[in-house]
Amino acid sequence: MSPGLAFGAIIVLIGAQVTRVVAPRHASYPWAFVFAAAGFVAAELFAFATNIGGPPLGALHPFADAVGIAAVEVVGSQLTSPGRSPRVR
């Protein structure tokens, strides 16, 4: 296994766990994992295409990955949050 792939998997797992700790009611863990993986891939593609995203650590850009994961997690958790019914008085 490539060291970059292992490091990327660790970043995705940490991103999913942080989401579950910070906002436990917004998305289930499988959704948090999917959003973390999507954010990681999007951030790496963005950093590779634009050469923006901080200095690379091996083949990865940890700063861009953290920002990408956070952005996708926020949007995803809002889209998958349980519907809140209005209070009836």
N, C-alpha and C positions, 0 to 999 in steps of 0.2 A: 504494500500500500504506500502511496506517495505521502511524504510528510505534510505536504500542503493540503491534501485531501483529509488527513487526520486532523490537522489544525482547523480546517474549515468545519468539519463535523463538530469539533469541540465548541467553536464559536456559535454554531447554530443551536447546540444543546444549551449553552449558557444563555443565549438570547431567549429561548423558549422558557427556561426556568425563571429568568428575571421577569418576564411577562406574567407568569403565574404568581410570582411573589408580589409584584406591584399592583396588578389588577386581577385578582383571582376570580371575580364574578363575570368578567367580560367574555372570555373565550375559553373553551375547554382546551386541555393540553394538546390533543391532536391538531386542533386549529392553530394553537400557538406555535407548534412545531412546523406546520406547513407555512405559516406566515414568516417565521424566522428563516426557513430555507429559501423562500421566495425573496425576502429582503437581502439575504446573503448573495444570492445569484445576481439579483438586480444591481446591487452595489458593486460587485466585482466586475460586471459587464460595464457599468458606468465608469468605474475607476480605470479599467483597461482601455476603454474607448477615448476617454478625455484626458487621461494621465493626471487626473485630479483625485485626491483621496488620501493624501498623506504618503509618507514613504512606505514602500512595500516591505513586508517582512517575509522574505522568501518570495513566493509568487502571490501572496495575498496582501490586501490593504486593510488592516484591522480597524482603522478609524472610519474608513468608508463603510466597512461592513457593519460596524456598530450603528452608524447613522442610518444606513439602509434598513437594517433589521428593526430599529426603533420606529422608523417612519411606516413601514409596512405593518408592523404590529399595531400601531395606533389606529391606522385606517381599518385594518382587518378586525380589530376588536370592536370597533364601532359598528361595522357591518354585521358581525355575528353576535352582538350582545343580545341577550334575551329581551323580547318586547316588553315594554313596561306599559301596563294598562293604566289608564287614568283612574284616579281615586274617585269613587262615587260617595257623595255625602248624603 
